[in-house]
Amino acid sequence: MNDRPLKTRAANATWWSTLEIASRYCVQILVTIILARLLQPADFALIAMLLVFTTIATILIYSSFGSALIQRQQTSVDDETTAFLVTLGTGLCMAAVLWSCAPAIAGFYRQPELVPLMHLIVWILPLGGLAAVPDAMLTKRLNFVARTRTELVASSVSGCAAVALAWHGYGVWSIGCQIVLAGGLRAGLLWHAARWMPRGRFTLASLHRLFGFGSFLLLTHLLDEGFVRLQILLLGRLFAATTLGYYTLAQAAQQAPTSFIETVLYRVGLPVFSEVSAEPARLRDLLRRSARVSLFIFMPCMVCLALLAQPFIELIYGAKWREAAPMLAVLAVAASLWPLQVLNITAITALGRSNAIFQAGVIKRMFAIILVVASSPFGPLAVACSVLISNLFTAVVNAWYSKRLLGYDLFMQLSDLGAT
């Protein structure tokens, strides 16, 4: 395949994917700003406590088979049907487990109101299982026009519902309803857009083929998300809900731009990088160009966010959230190299080396988890500092694997960073 079609399709996919994610995040940020002024920090903390468990469960449902379907250039109807049945079945099972564990989770945090709230939020898990394969098929086709419409409608409708509920005094339940409604709308609209049906059958051969690749990605995503959620778990156990609420808002404000850039780069980068994975020189060139462009835009934004954290928090979320500002400043600096990390991992994934990603993930996250556990008794600012140190270590580890597989070492990456 020549360069022109790939470059054209990649540029078109990048544009529409960016538009989709930007519109979704703009709606989410606007809704969060309004809810932050209507609700209390403790309300956000309660949701964060439950998302520790539902997010991990979502990764178990989605990560392995969705990425495997995208990475493989040729998949059969049996592969797709097998992935659908496994993700849906896993979603139902995980929902049942968390429903049963709700009293134990509430007891751990010493927050009895978490029991009925968990019984509501667990519905997001089977809904995520329903959406996994249609979402992967649209991504594989680079059809981000349909995804743009889907995500924008789901985010807008659920966000408006959350604001209306919060305005009428429903407190934390407004956020819980937003999460479930967004998941339901997203699943239904993705099915409509993908025009996909499970026409094959479940086979052990397809399960082994897809899970053989996806299992390492699944474990890696569990380590990554586990590190993020461990911060919430420890702070929620050791400190008051209000303190956790401040950290949750700071983390959300930092994660909005990082999640945005990560989703764009991974969603577009994986299918595009996969097409040239048999040509390491082309893959390395795409990686270098992508890193230079994304860092040129992203890094100055995060530095500005760190420098202006306090006025930003007070202006956007209100004066009652000002205690979140120091945490946001540290977390913003910690995320400044995030595009480089995402692109390194995406390129290695495109090579089919999910085992290498898992090895790197174990090294990075064990180091990070030790830092978070050690720092958590000293408060949320100390945890934010541990995130900064662990992210610097992550950049070094990712670059080492890129050097081994693509000949793109840390010195070259820093040189490209200077060239931006």
TORMIDO-559065 format. One record per residue (C-alpha): x, y, z; residue number from 1. Coordinates in steps of 0.001 Angstrom, whole numbers, plus 500000, padded with zeros to 6 digits. Layout:
// residues N
<x = X; y = Y; z = Z; nr = NUM>
...
//
This chain:
// residues 420
<x = 500000; y = 500000; z = 500000; nr = 1>
<x = 501443; y = 503404; z = 499061; nr = 2>
<x = 501802; y = 506372; z = 501366; nr = 3>
<x = 499055; y = 508562; z = 499877; nr = 4>
<x = 496003; y = 506459; z = 500841; nr = 5>
<x = 497376; y = 505744; z = 504317; nr = 6>
<x = 498254; y = 509380; z = 504987; nr = 7>
<x = 494900; y = 510573; z = 503661; nr = 8>
<x = 492892; y = 508096; z = 505700; nr = 9>
<x = 495009; y = 508736; z = 508799; nr = 10>
<x = 494545; y = 512500; z = 508496; nr = 11>
<x = 490794; y = 512140; z = 507965; nr = 12>
<x = 490503; y = 509700; z = 510871; nr = 13>
<x = 492558; y = 511968; z = 513109; nr = 14>
<x = 490363; y = 514950; z = 512297; nr = 15>
<x = 487082; y = 513179; z = 512968; nr = 16>
<x = 488390; y = 511343; z = 516008; nr = 17>
<x = 489688; y = 514590; z = 517450; nr = 18>
<x = 486356; y = 516286; z = 516747; nr = 19>
<x = 484446; y = 513453; z = 518381; nr = 20>
<x = 486590; y = 513315; z = 521491; nr = 21>
<x = 486845; y = 517102; z = 521769; nr = 22>
<x = 483082; y = 517519; z = 521565; nr = 23>
<x = 482545; y = 514762; z = 524118; nr = 24>
<x = 485108; y = 516155; z = 526523; nr = 25>
<x = 483809; y = 519697; z = 526108; nr = 26>
<x = 480352; y = 518508; z = 527094; nr = 27>
<x = 481735; y = 516486; z = 530011; nr = 28>
<x = 483856; y = 519365; z = 531265; nr = 29>
<x = 480932; y = 521777; z = 531029; nr = 30>
<x = 478713; y = 519343; z = 532929; nr = 31>
<x = 481418; y = 518797; z = 535563; nr = 32>
<x = 481801; y = 522553; z = 536052; nr = 33>
<x = 478067; y = 522970; z = 536583; nr = 34>
<x = 477858; y = 519957; z = 538901; nr = 35>
<x = 480878; y = 521187; z = 540894; nr = 36>
<x = 478936; y = 524370; z = 541654; nr = 37>
<x = 475731; y = 522501; z = 542528; nr = 38>
<x = 477198; y = 519595; z = 544503; nr = 39>
<x = 479678; y = 519175; z = 547360; nr = 40>
<x = 483210; y = 517665; z = 547253; nr = 41>
<x = 481953; y = 514656; z = 549226; nr = 42>
<x = 479486; y = 513817; z = 546427; nr = 43>
<x = 482311; y = 513526; z = 543914; nr = 44>
<x = 484283; y = 511468; z = 546417; nr = 45>
<x = 481503; y = 508901; z = 546799; nr = 46>
<x = 481362; y = 508321; z = 543053; nr = 47>
<x = 485150; y = 508071; z = 542898; nr = 48>
<x = 485116; y = 505388; z = 545585; nr = 49>
<x = 482843; y = 503199; z = 543460; nr = 50>
<x = 484636; y = 503907; z = 540196; nr = 51>
<x = 487690; y = 502223; z = 541709; nr = 52>
<x = 485839; y = 498934; z = 541238; nr = 53>
<x = 483659; y = 499570; z = 538184; nr = 54>
<x = 486567; y = 500926; z = 536136; nr = 55>
<x = 488674; y = 497850; z = 536842; nr = 56>
<x = 485691; y = 495690; z = 535885; nr = 57>
<x = 485234; y = 497672; z = 532652; nr = 58>
<x = 488832; y = 496950; z = 531685; nr = 59>
<x = 488261; y = 493229; z = 532286; nr = 60>
<x = 485276; y = 493407; z = 529931; nr = 61>
<x = 486607; y = 495555; z = 527136; nr = 62>
<x = 490362; y = 495952; z = 526869; nr = 63>
<x = 491623; y = 492610; z = 525616; nr = 64>
<x = 489122; y = 491735; z = 522865; nr = 65>
<x = 488524; y = 495258; z = 521572; nr = 66>
<x = 492242; y = 495898; z = 521011; nr = 67>
<x = 492752; y = 492438; z = 519528; nr = 68>
<x = 489997; y = 492986; z = 516935; nr = 69>
<x = 491520; y = 496334; z = 515947; nr = 70>
<x = 495111; y = 495096; z = 515775; nr = 71>
<x = 494309; y = 492101; z = 513565; nr = 72>
<x = 493975; y = 493132; z = 509924; nr = 73>
<x = 491735; y = 490139; z = 509124; nr = 74>
<x = 489057; y = 488835; z = 511490; nr = 75>
<x = 486289; y = 486322; z = 510890; nr = 76>
<x = 482639; y = 486496; z = 511890; nr = 77>
<x = 483432; y = 483801; z = 514461; nr = 78>
<x = 486140; y = 486049; z = 515951; nr = 79>
<x = 483673; y = 488920; z = 516232; nr = 80>
<x = 480870; y = 486800; z = 517685; nr = 81>
<x = 483210; y = 485139; z = 520168; nr = 82>
<x = 484446; y = 488544; z = 521324; nr = 83>
<x = 480870; y = 489787; z = 521691; nr = 84>
<x = 479658; y = 486801; z = 523719; nr = 85>
<x = 482668; y = 486865; z = 526023; nr = 86>
<x = 482511; y = 490616; z = 526677; nr = 87>
<x = 478759; y = 490567; z = 527312; nr = 88>
<x = 479008; y = 487513; z = 529558; nr = 89>
<x = 481891; y = 489014; z = 531488; nr = 90>
<x = 479945; y = 492243; z = 531926; nr = 91>
<x = 476970; y = 490428; z = 533410; nr = 92>
<x = 479168; y = 488367; z = 535730; nr = 93>
<x = 481154; y = 491369; z = 536955; nr = 94>
<x = 477943; y = 493307; z = 537584; nr = 95>
<x = 476593; y = 490443; z = 539695; nr = 96>
<x = 479831; y = 490235; z = 541691; nr = 97>
<x = 479935; y = 493954; z = 542461; nr = 98>
<x = 476219; y = 493998; z = 543299; nr = 99>
<x = 476857; y = 491294; z = 545904; nr = 100>
<x = 480003; y = 493010; z = 547207; nr = 101>
<x = 478353; y = 496412; z = 547664; nr = 102>
<x = 477909; y = 496049; z = 551468; nr = 103>
<x = 481559; y = 495060; z = 551892; nr = 104>
<x = 482718; y = 498015; z = 549770; nr = 105>
<x = 480535; y = 500397; z = 551804; nr = 106>
<x = 481969; y = 498933; z = 555003; nr = 107>
<x = 485545; y = 499403; z = 553795; nr = 108>
<x = 484973; y = 503118; z = 553208; nr = 109>
<x = 482598; y = 503469; z = 556181; nr = 110>
<x = 479986; y = 505018; z = 553856; nr = 111>
<x = 476633; y = 503120; z = 554058; nr = 112>
<x = 475066; y = 505145; z = 551217; nr = 113>
<x = 477426; y = 503424; z = 548773; nr = 114>
<x = 475306; y = 500231; z = 548762; nr = 115>
<x = 472295; y = 501539; z = 546758; nr = 116>
<x = 474604; y = 503721; z = 544686; nr = 117>
<x = 476661; y = 500689; z = 543645; nr = 118>
<x = 473464; y = 498827; z = 542758; nr = 119>
<x = 472754; y = 501583; z = 540247; nr = 120>
<x = 476215; y = 502017; z = 538760; nr = 121>
<x = 476881; y = 498298; z = 538117; nr = 122>
<x = 474505; y = 498472; z = 535143; nr = 123>
<x = 477272; y = 500225; z = 533224; nr = 124>
<x = 479140; y = 496912; z = 533005; nr = 125>
<x = 476751; y = 494853; z = 530826; nr = 126>
<x = 476125; y = 497984; z = 528769; nr = 127>
<x = 479873; y = 498226; z = 528176; nr = 128>
<x = 479918; y = 494592; z = 527119; nr = 129>
<x = 477205; y = 495287; z = 524552; nr = 130>
<x = 479154; y = 498215; z = 523080; nr = 131>
<x = 482628; y = 496657; z = 522933; nr = 132>
<x = 482543; y = 494921; z = 519537; nr = 133>
<x = 480559; y = 497590; z = 517600; nr = 134>
<x = 482966; y = 500175; z = 518986; nr = 135>
<x = 485986; y = 498127; z = 517884; nr = 136>
<x = 484539; y = 497577; z = 514398; nr = 137>
<x = 483957; y = 501292; z = 513845; nr = 138>
<x = 487483; y = 502077; z = 515057; nr = 139>
<x = 489003; y = 499430; z = 512807; nr = 140>
<x = 487213; y = 500936; z = 509805; nr = 141>
<x = 488453; y = 504405; z = 510844; nr = 142>
<x = 484797; y = 505459; z = 510804; nr = 143>
<x = 484950; y = 508277; z = 513303; nr = 144>
<x = 482140; y = 510300; z = 511755; nr = 145>
<x = 479590; y = 507878; z = 513212; nr = 146>
<x = 481452; y = 507755; z = 516513; nr = 147>
<x = 481397; y = 511546; z = 516708; nr = 148>
<x = 477619; y = 511614; z = 516498; nr = 149>
<x = 477275; y = 508747; z = 518970; nr = 150>
<x = 479525; y = 510160; z = 521665; nr = 151>
<x = 478176; y = 513685; z = 521341; nr = 152>
<x = 474555; y = 512581; z = 521714; nr = 153>
<x = 475305; y = 510252; z = 524646; nr = 154>
<x = 477377; y = 512866; z = 526485; nr = 155>
<x = 474932; y = 515716; z = 525884; nr = 156>
<x = 471755; y = 513888; z = 526874; nr = 157>
<x = 473251; y = 512263; z = 529971; nr = 158>
<x = 474928; y = 515520; z = 530997; nr = 159>
<x = 471685; y = 517486; z = 530751; nr = 160>
<x = 469914; y = 514842; z = 532805; nr = 161>
<x = 472632; y = 515017; z = 535490; nr = 162>
<x = 472393; y = 518804; z = 535745; nr = 163>
<x = 468605; y = 518668; z = 535995; nr = 164>
<x = 468772; y = 516067; z = 538778; nr = 165>
<x = 471451; y = 518009; z = 540673; nr = 166>
<x = 469410; y = 521205; z = 540351; nr = 167>
<x = 466446; y = 519429; z = 541963; nr = 168>
<x = 468530; y = 518235; z = 544904; nr = 169>
<x = 469366; y = 514643; z = 544044; nr = 170>
<x = 473018; y = 515118; z = 544993; nr = 171>
<x = 475357; y = 512242; z = 544225; nr = 172>
<x = 472579; y = 510326; z = 542463; nr = 173>
<x = 472714; y = 512821; z = 539634; nr = 174>
<x = 476245; y = 511671; z = 538781; nr = 175>
<x = 475306; y = 508001; z = 539109; nr = 176>
<x = 472370; y = 508412; z = 536724; nr = 177>
<x = 474584; y = 510296; z = 534279; nr = 178>
<x = 477062; y = 507401; z = 534138; nr = 179>
<x = 474433; y = 504736; z = 533479; nr = 180>
<x = 472399; y = 506797; z = 531014; nr = 181>
<x = 475528; y = 507661; z = 529006; nr = 182>
<x = 476479; y = 503973; z = 528846; nr = 183>
<x = 473037; y = 502923; z = 527662; nr = 184>
<x = 472789; y = 505595; z = 524976; nr = 185>
<x = 476329; y = 504890; z = 523781; nr = 186>
<x = 475680; y = 501153; z = 523441; nr = 187>
<x = 472474; y = 501625; z = 521475; nr = 188>
<x = 473889; y = 504267; z = 519141; nr = 189>
<x = 477085; y = 502306; z = 518463; nr = 190>
<x = 475044; y = 499268; z = 517434; nr = 191>
<x = 473013; y = 501411; z = 515080; nr = 192>
<x = 476094; y = 503079; z = 513586; nr = 193>
<x = 478170; y = 499922; z = 513166; nr = 194>
<x = 475412; y = 497946; z = 511424; nr = 195>
<x = 476938; y = 494886; z = 513038; nr = 196>
<x = 475263; y = 491681; z = 514165; nr = 197>
<x = 476782; y = 488529; z = 515732; nr = 198>
<x = 476416; y = 486264; z = 512688; nr = 199>
<x = 479101; y = 483744; z = 513608; nr = 200>
<x = 479454; y = 481318; z = 516468; nr = 201>
<x = 481523; y = 481004; z = 519590; nr = 202>
<x = 484699; y = 478989; z = 518992; nr = 203>
<x = 487612; y = 478108; z = 521251; nr = 204>
<x = 489987; y = 478784; z = 518348; nr = 205>
<x = 488790; y = 482394; z = 518097; nr = 206>
<x = 488914; y = 482781; z = 521871; nr = 207>
<x = 492492; y = 481542; z = 521990; nr = 208>
<x = 493556; y = 483661; z = 519013; nr = 209>
<x = 492090; y = 486905; z = 520340; nr = 210>
<x = 492865; y = 486392; z = 523995; nr = 211>
<x = 496404; y = 485283; z = 523198; nr = 212>
<x = 497126; y = 488802; z = 521999; nr = 213>
<x = 494702; y = 490688; z = 524209; nr = 214>
<x = 495542; y = 489033; z = 527521; nr = 215>
<x = 498814; y = 490923; z = 527866; nr = 216>
<x = 497074; y = 494200; z = 527006; nr = 217>
<x = 494386; y = 493381; z = 529547; nr = 218>
<x = 496937; y = 492853; z = 532302; nr = 219>
<x = 498774; y = 496013; z = 531289; nr = 220>
<x = 495600; y = 498105; z = 531384; nr = 221>
<x = 494731; y = 496609; z = 534761; nr = 222>
<x = 498120; y = 497674; z = 536111; nr = 223>
<x = 497773; y = 501182; z = 534670; nr = 224>
<x = 494239; y = 501748; z = 535880; nr = 225>
<x = 494958; y = 500002; z = 539165; nr = 226>
<x = 497670; y = 502549; z = 539853; nr = 227>
<x = 495260; y = 505444; z = 539217; nr = 228>
<x = 492461; y = 503926; z = 541274; nr = 229>
<x = 494773; y = 502909; z = 544107; nr = 230>
<x = 495288; y = 506601; z = 544796; nr = 231>
<x = 491543; y = 507005; z = 545318; nr = 232>
<x = 491255; y = 503786; z = 547320; nr = 233>
<x = 493943; y = 504764; z = 549827; nr = 234>
<x = 492921; y = 508402; z = 550184; nr = 235>
<x = 489269; y = 507402; z = 550561; nr = 236>
<x = 490199; y = 505003; z = 553354; nr = 237>
<x = 492679; y = 507253; z = 555185; nr = 238>
<x = 491060; y = 510683; z = 554897; nr = 239>
<x = 487659; y = 512375; z = 554989; nr = 240>
<x = 485452; y = 512273; z = 551908; nr = 241>
<x = 485885; y = 516020; z = 551418; nr = 242>
<x = 489676; y = 515632; z = 551161; nr = 243>
<x = 489232; y = 512876; z = 548607; nr = 244>
<x = 486812; y = 515125; z = 546741; nr = 245>
<x = 489521; y = 517758; z = 546270; nr = 246>
<x = 491968; y = 515192; z = 544935; nr = 247>
<x = 489301; y = 513692; z = 542682; nr = 248>
<x = 488593; y = 517069; z = 541091; nr = 249>
<x = 492311; y = 517796; z = 540620; nr = 250>
<x = 492791; y = 514373; z = 539065; nr = 251>
<x = 489780; y = 514871; z = 536787; nr = 252>
<x = 491001; y = 518317; z = 535670; nr = 253>
<x = 494417; y = 516856; z = 534817; nr = 254>
<x = 492997; y = 513735; z = 533193; nr = 255>
<x = 490657; y = 515646; z = 530865; nr = 256>
<x = 493483; y = 516765; z = 528517; nr = 257>
<x = 495563; y = 513617; z = 529037; nr = 258>
<x = 492634; y = 511293; z = 528359; nr = 259>
<x = 491747; y = 513373; z = 525325; nr = 260>
<x = 495210; y = 513140; z = 523773; nr = 261>
<x = 495584; y = 509483; z = 524767; nr = 262>
<x = 492292; y = 508479; z = 523167; nr = 263>
<x = 493037; y = 510347; z = 519938; nr = 264>
<x = 496579; y = 508999; z = 519600; nr = 265>
<x = 495740; y = 505408; z = 520508; nr = 266>
<x = 492481; y = 505173; z = 518589; nr = 267>
<x = 493952; y = 506549; z = 515364; nr = 268>
<x = 497517; y = 505377; z = 515928; nr = 269>
<x = 496786; y = 501689; z = 516495; nr = 270>
<x = 495031; y = 500952; z = 513165; nr = 271>
<x = 497408; y = 503246; z = 511233; nr = 272>
<x = 500582; y = 501934; z = 512890; nr = 273>
<x = 499296; y = 498376; z = 512442; nr = 274>
<x = 499131; y = 498852; z = 508662; nr = 275>
<x = 502878; y = 499569; z = 508493; nr = 276>
<x = 503934; y = 497238; z = 511312; nr = 277>
<x = 505763; y = 494988; z = 508814; nr = 278>
<x = 507988; y = 497951; z = 507858; nr = 279>
<x = 509855; y = 499103; z = 510994; nr = 280>
<x = 511427; y = 502109; z = 509280; nr = 281>
<x = 508032; y = 503507; z = 508253; nr = 282>
<x = 506589; y = 502774; z = 511671; nr = 283>
<x = 509483; y = 504546; z = 513374; nr = 284>
<x = 509057; y = 507557; z = 511080; nr = 285>
<x = 505319; y = 507762; z = 511824; nr = 286>
<x = 506060; y = 507491; z = 515539; nr = 287>
<x = 508605; y = 510304; z = 515459; nr = 288>
<x = 506399; y = 512669; z = 513472; nr = 289>
<x = 503380; y = 511952; z = 515671; nr = 290>
<x = 505397; y = 512561; z = 518833; nr = 291>
<x = 506768; y = 515887; z = 517625; nr = 292>
<x = 503375; y = 517274; z = 516617; nr = 293>
<x = 501503; y = 516093; z = 519719; nr = 294>
<x = 504151; y = 517288; z = 522188; nr = 295>
<x = 504387; y = 520671; z = 520479; nr = 296>
<x = 500711; y = 521217; z = 521293; nr = 297>
<x = 500313; y = 519321; z = 524558; nr = 298>
<x = 503331; y = 520173; z = 526686; nr = 299>
<x = 502858; y = 523987; z = 526755; nr = 300>
<x = 499210; y = 523481; z = 527693; nr = 301>
<x = 500095; y = 521363; z = 530716; nr = 302>
<x = 502823; y = 523747; z = 531856; nr = 303>
<x = 500355; y = 526641; z = 531687; nr = 304>
<x = 497792; y = 524606; z = 533624; nr = 305>
<x = 500372; y = 523948; z = 536345; nr = 306>
<x = 501354; y = 527616; z = 536607; nr = 307>
<x = 497755; y = 528845; z = 536671; nr = 308>
<x = 496247; y = 526031; z = 538743; nr = 309>
<x = 494785; y = 528159; z = 541546; nr = 310>
<x = 493099; y = 530878; z = 539455; nr = 311>
<x = 491953; y = 528152; z = 537052; nr = 312>
<x = 490299; y = 526149; z = 539841; nr = 313>
<x = 488637; y = 529173; z = 541433; nr = 314>
<x = 487422; y = 530579; z = 538124; nr = 315>
<x = 486124; y = 527334; z = 536647; nr = 316>
<x = 484914; y = 525335; z = 539650; nr = 317>
<x = 484448; y = 527957; z = 542357; nr = 318>
<x = 486295; y = 529120; z = 545448; nr = 319>
<x = 485175; y = 526133; z = 547541; nr = 320>
<x = 487506; y = 523940; z = 545443; nr = 321>
<x = 490684; y = 526040; z = 545898; nr = 322>
<x = 492365; y = 523362; z = 548033; nr = 323>
<x = 492586; y = 521213; z = 544897; nr = 324>
<x = 494927; y = 523701; z = 543176; nr = 325>
<x = 498332; y = 522499; z = 544543; nr = 326>
<x = 497463; y = 518913; z = 543637; nr = 327>
<x = 496439; y = 519942; z = 540127; nr = 328>
<x = 499722; y = 521837; z = 539616; nr = 329>
<x = 501825; y = 518778; z = 540434; nr = 330>
<x = 499644; y = 516399; z = 538409; nr = 331>
<x = 499760; y = 518704; z = 535368; nr = 332>
<x = 503578; y = 518695; z = 535387; nr = 333>
<x = 503517; y = 514919; z = 535802; nr = 334>
<x = 501447; y = 514556; z = 532618; nr = 335>
<x = 503485; y = 516865; z = 530376; nr = 336>
<x = 505197; y = 513992; z = 528499; nr = 337>
<x = 502065; y = 511875; z = 528204; nr = 338>
<x = 501755; y = 511872; z = 524365; nr = 339>
<x = 505237; y = 510398; z = 524058; nr = 340>
<x = 504341; y = 507597; z = 526439; nr = 341>
<x = 501089; y = 506814; z = 524641; nr = 342>
<x = 502720; y = 506736; z = 521202; nr = 343>
<x = 505528; y = 504442; z = 522340; nr = 344>
<x = 503015; y = 501957; z = 523714; nr = 345>
<x = 500789; y = 502234; z = 520638; nr = 346>
<x = 503700; y = 501485; z = 518295; nr = 347>
<x = 504724; y = 498445; z = 520329; nr = 348>
<x = 501101; y = 497254; z = 520329; nr = 349>
<x = 500953; y = 497611; z = 516540; nr = 350>
<x = 503960; y = 495308; z = 516292; nr = 351>
<x = 501922; y = 492652; z = 518085; nr = 352>
<x = 504325; y = 492707; z = 521030; nr = 353>
<x = 501744; y = 492813; z = 523783; nr = 354>
<x = 504072; y = 490696; z = 525922; nr = 355>
<x = 506663; y = 493489; z = 525840; nr = 356>
<x = 503985; y = 495983; z = 526892; nr = 357>
<x = 503079; y = 493762; z = 529815; nr = 358>
<x = 506707; y = 493406; z = 530899; nr = 359>
<x = 507157; y = 497173; z = 530779; nr = 360>
<x = 503873; y = 497650; z = 532628; nr = 361>
<x = 504928; y = 495390; z = 535486; nr = 362>
<x = 508200; y = 497272; z = 535927; nr = 363>
<x = 506577; y = 500705; z = 535749; nr = 364>
<x = 503559; y = 500044; z = 537904; nr = 365>
<x = 505266; y = 498093; z = 540649; nr = 366>
<x = 507568; y = 501076; z = 541123; nr = 367>
<x = 504604; y = 503466; z = 541029; nr = 368>
<x = 502460; y = 501431; z = 543417; nr = 369>
<x = 505250; y = 501315; z = 545995; nr = 370>
<x = 505553; y = 505104; z = 545794; nr = 371>
<x = 501796; y = 505672; z = 546172; nr = 372>
<x = 501455; y = 503315; z = 549130; nr = 373>
<x = 504421; y = 504933; z = 550861; nr = 374>
<x = 503180; y = 508495; z = 550236; nr = 375>
<x = 499443; y = 508086; z = 550914; nr = 376>
<x = 499610; y = 508520; z = 554734; nr = 377>
<x = 501083; y = 511995; z = 554144; nr = 378>
<x = 498091; y = 513234; z = 552200; nr = 379>
<x = 496926; y = 513937; z = 548640; nr = 380>
<x = 499739; y = 516357; z = 547736; nr = 381>
<x = 502323; y = 513705; z = 548598; nr = 382>
<x = 500441; y = 511225; z = 546401; nr = 383>
<x = 500503; y = 513733; z = 543527; nr = 384>
<x = 504293; y = 514060; z = 543926; nr = 385>
<x = 504638; y = 510278; z = 543762; nr = 386>
<x = 502705; y = 510333; z = 540471; nr = 387>
<x = 505186; y = 512874; z = 539083; nr = 388>
<x = 508182; y = 510695; z = 539969; nr = 389>
<x = 506561; y = 507529; z = 538615; nr = 390>
<x = 505677; y = 509213; z = 535294; nr = 391>
<x = 509300; y = 510227; z = 534760; nr = 392>
<x = 510331; y = 506643; z = 535422; nr = 393>
<x = 507653; y = 505455; z = 532980; nr = 394>
<x = 509078; y = 507603; z = 530182; nr = 395>
<x = 512496; y = 505986; z = 530662; nr = 396>
<x = 511103; y = 502437; z = 530594; nr = 397>
<x = 508931; y = 503042; z = 527508; nr = 398>
<x = 511873; y = 504546; z = 525635; nr = 399>
<x = 514035; y = 501528; z = 526440; nr = 400>
<x = 511505; y = 499179; z = 524842; nr = 401>
<x = 511146; y = 501451; z = 521803; nr = 402>
<x = 514918; y = 501340; z = 521392; nr = 403>
<x = 514918; y = 497543; z = 521541; nr = 404>
<x = 512057; y = 497049; z = 519068; nr = 405>
<x = 512283; y = 500090; z = 516784; nr = 406>
<x = 515701; y = 501627; z = 517334; nr = 407>
<x = 514078; y = 504786; z = 518714; nr = 408>
<x = 515942; y = 505407; z = 521968; nr = 409>
<x = 515522; y = 507976; z = 524722; nr = 410>
<x = 518220; y = 510266; z = 523333; nr = 411>
<x = 516465; y = 510389; z = 519944; nr = 412>
<x = 513118; y = 511043; z = 521607; nr = 413>
<x = 514523; y = 513897; z = 523685; nr = 414>
<x = 516233; y = 515289; z = 520589; nr = 415>
<x = 512900; y = 515244; z = 518756; nr = 416>
<x = 511322; y = 516909; z = 521795; nr = 417>
<x = 513912; y = 519697; z = 521544; nr = 418>
<x = 513212; y = 520013; z = 517828; nr = 419>
<x = 509563; y = 520778; z = 518471; nr = 420>
//
